[in-house]
Amino acid sequence: MSWTEEKVAKLKELWGKGNTASQIAEIIGGISRNAVIGKAHRLNLSAKIKTRTATSTKNFESSVQESNIKSKRTRKSKFKSLIIEKDFEPENPKQLEELDENSCKWPIGHPDEKNFYFCGRSSLKDFSYCKLHLLYAYQPKGKKEEASGKEEVPEFIEKKLQSG
C-alpha cells in the first residue's frame, strides 16, 4: 500500500478532527490502524493525549472518595451482620471424629496437646466456622475503621469490627 497525496490529506484532516486511528483506517480504506499511526508519527502530527482539566480532576477525586466511603460501609456492615445477638452459644468441644458439616471447625489449643479440641458450635451456612470465629477467620481488606455503634459488644469483637 502506498500513501497518495489524497490519502495523506484525508489522514491529516481526520486526525485533526480527533478521529481514532481505527476510524481513519476504515474511512480511507485499504490500510491498517497501525499504518495510520505510523504515518501520523512520520508526519509529526500531534499526539492525541487528552489531559484532565482542573475541574474534572476535582470531580474525579470526589467520586473516588464517595466510592471509598460506600465500600467501607458495606464491608463494615457485612461483619456487623455476623453479630446478630450479644450472647453466643457456648462452645461444644468436639474431637476430630465427632465433627459434622454443621459444626464449627475452629481448633482450640495445639494438636499435640492432650486437651486439644474443636469449637463445635453451630456453623453458619456455607462456612466452616460459627459467627464468632468467622470474625477471626475472614479479615476484611483496607484500613481500620472506627466502630460507630458501641452497644455492649465484647472488647475483642469490637476490635474485629474496627478492622472491618
N, C-alpha and C positions, 0 to 999 in steps of 0.2 A: 504494500500500500504506500502510496506517495501522497505527500501533503501538497495540494494545489493551493494557489493563491485564494481561491474561493473558500476552501475548507479552513485555511488559516484565518481568514477574515471572519468566517462564521464562528470559529472557536473563540476568537478574541471578543466578539460581540456577546456570545452566550456566557463566556467566563465572566465578563464584566457585569452581566445581569445577575450573577450569583447562582447559575445552574451548576449542578454537580457534574463530575466527570462522566458518570454513567449516563446522565441525561444528555449531555453534549454528544457522547459517542452514539447514542440512539438517534438523536436528531440528525447528525451529519451522516451517519450510516457507513458501514463498511470498515469501521475502526473500533478498536477496543478501548475500554476505560483507561487502561494503562498507557495506551498510545496518546490519549488526550492529556493525561497527567505529564507524560514525558515531554510532549510538545509544549505544553504550557510552561514547564520548567525551563526548557531551552529558549523560549520566547521571553523569559523573565517576567511572566505575568504574576501579579501579586498573589501571595498565598491567601487562601480563603479561611483564615483563622479568625473566628469571632470571639472577642473577649467580652466578659460580662461588664456591664456598667456598674457604677457605684450603687444605684438604686436596686438593680437586680441582685447584687451581692447581699444587700440587706434583706431582701425578700427571701433569698436562698437560705441565709443564716437563720432567720426567724422560723422558716418552715422546718429546718433541721432541728432546731430547739423544740418546736412543738411536737415533732415526731418522736424525739427522745423522751419527752415528758410522757407521752402516751404509752410508749413501750415500757417505761419504768412502772407506770401504774399497772399495766397488765401483768408484768412479772410479779410484782408485789401482791396483786390480788390473787394470782394463782396460788402462791404459797400461803396467803392468809386463808384461802378457802379450804386448805387442808385441816385447819384447826376449827372444826365446827363446834365442838364442845370444849370446855375448860378441863374437864377430867377425862383422862384417857383410861381405857380399860386396863386392869392390872396385867402384868406380864404372866404368861402361861408357859413357864420353862419347858422346853421340849428338846429331846435328843434328835440327832440327825434322822434316825429311823422313824421317828414319830411325826415328822413334818409332812404336811399335805399341801395342796395348791392354795388353800385359804389361810395358811399360817405365815406369820411374819418370819422371814428367814435371816433376821439381823443377828449376827453372832455376838454373844456376851462372853467376855473373857478371852483366853488364848486356847487354841485347840489342844495344846499339850497339857493344859491344866486339868485337874480332876473334876473341878466344878464348872467346866465349860458347857454352855447350853445355847439355844436359840430363843429369841424373844417369845414367839408363839402366839402373839396377839393376832386378831383377825387382820389379814392384809387387805388393802384396797384392790378393787377390780383392776386387772391388767398390770399390777405391781407386785413385787415380791415382799414389800415391807408394809408395816402399819403406818398410820398417819404420822406418828411421832418420828419414826425412823426415815420416812420419806424426806423430812426436813433436813436430816443429816446427809442422806444419800444423794439427793439431787440439788446441787448448788446452782443458783441462777447466775447468769453471766452479767458482767457490768459492775458498776461502782456500788459501794454500800449506800443504803438509803436510811433515812431516819424513820422509824416506825411512828405513824401518826396516831393510831388508835391504841392507847395503852389501857387495857381492861383486865387487870389481874391475870396476866399471862405469865407463866413461869419465866424466870430470867433467861435460861438457856434457849427457850423458844423465841423469846423476844430478840435475842441476838441473831438467831437464824432469820427472823423476819426482816431485821435491819439489813442483812446482807442480801435480801431478796430484792 
